[in-house]
Amino acid sequence: MKKLLFSLTALLLVTAAASAQFTGNLVINEFVASNDSVGGYQEPDGGFGDWLELYNMGTSDLNLEGINFSDDLTELDKWAFPAGVTIEAGGYLILWVDNDPDQTGIHATFNLSRGGEDVVLSQNGNIIDQYTYGEQDTNIASARVPNGTGNFVKQTPTPLANNETLSANEPATLRLKAFPNPTANTLIVELGATQFDRYEVINLTGAIVMNGLLTRGNDEIRLDVSALASGQYQLVFDGGKAAASFTRQ
């Protein structure tokens, strides 16, 4: 009996230590519970499902295999991250909450409710982070400000980027048209009369994979994206004043 009690105690200590690795480091940073094609954030396969952004505030990469995500505090193990999903230190990760598990990217097997419910991360029944939200607006995010630590405020979405590029009172981020989308080589972005000084291309982990300066006076830019890996990217101008999403084939 003593040996059994020792084994159970050891198991509980290991479980607690594993959960502690994530608590305070892995946070729900932003989510959109009503995402559509008119200004919304596009999925790699072209849809516009609900989505949630995770942020690793720690100094070490995190392996999310087995971490649970749910929309119900009474059913914590509703869905679990599969093997091979990691989030680098200081990085971001997009989880599509749209019940499309066979599509490109990471997709939970249920949808978020626009009318309000829970978003909760847990491990072995221990809550890592959670938030209970009310009714949401279409294409408006609930995001932590300050980034990673603050209360949730409603603002223009900033997927895979610091939420403090915007404030609740700033005008909406300008959504630019990028085509062809998906693309294999060249991405064309229509600027119109709006001018910017620099751009960054950000992948699904939040890493900047391309950046550069822009020459003013052009009504469009052409980017060679042929060196990028296949996947979805966010193109951000001047730190978040404008953005466009695209998929590299």
Secondary structure as GFF3:
##gff-version 3
##sequence-region A 1 249
A	DSSP	alpha_helix	2	22	.	.	.	ID=ss1
A	DSSP	beta_strand	26	32	.	.	.	ID=ss2
A	DSSP	beta_strand	51	56	.	.	.	ID=ss3
A	DSSP	beta_strand	62	63	.	.	.	ID=ss4
A	DSSP	beta_strand	68	70	.	.	.	ID=ss5
A	DSSP	beta_strand	79	80	.	.	.	ID=ss6
A	DSSP	beta_strand	86	87	.	.	.	ID=ss7
A	DSSP	beta_strand	92	97	.	.	.	ID=ss8
A	DSSP	beta_strand	107	108	.	.	.	ID=ss9
A	DSSP	beta_strand	118	123	.	.	.	ID=ss10
A	DSSP	beta_strand	126	132	.	.	.	ID=ss11
A	DSSP	beta_strand	141	145	.	.	.	ID=ss12
A	DSSP	beta_strand	151	155	.	.	.	ID=ss13
A	DSSP	three_ten_helix	163	165	.	.	.	ID=ss14
A	DSSP	beta_strand	174	175	.	.	.	ID=ss15
A	DSSP	beta_strand	178	179	.	.	.	ID=ss16
A	DSSP	beta_strand	186	190	.	.	.	ID=ss17
A	DSSP	beta_strand	198	202	.	.	.	ID=ss18
A	DSSP	beta_strand	208	213	.	.	.	ID=ss19
A	DSSP	beta_strand	220	224	.	.	.	ID=ss20
A	DSSP	beta_strand	231	237	.	.	.	ID=ss21
A	DSSP	beta_strand	242	248	.	.	.	ID=ss22
###
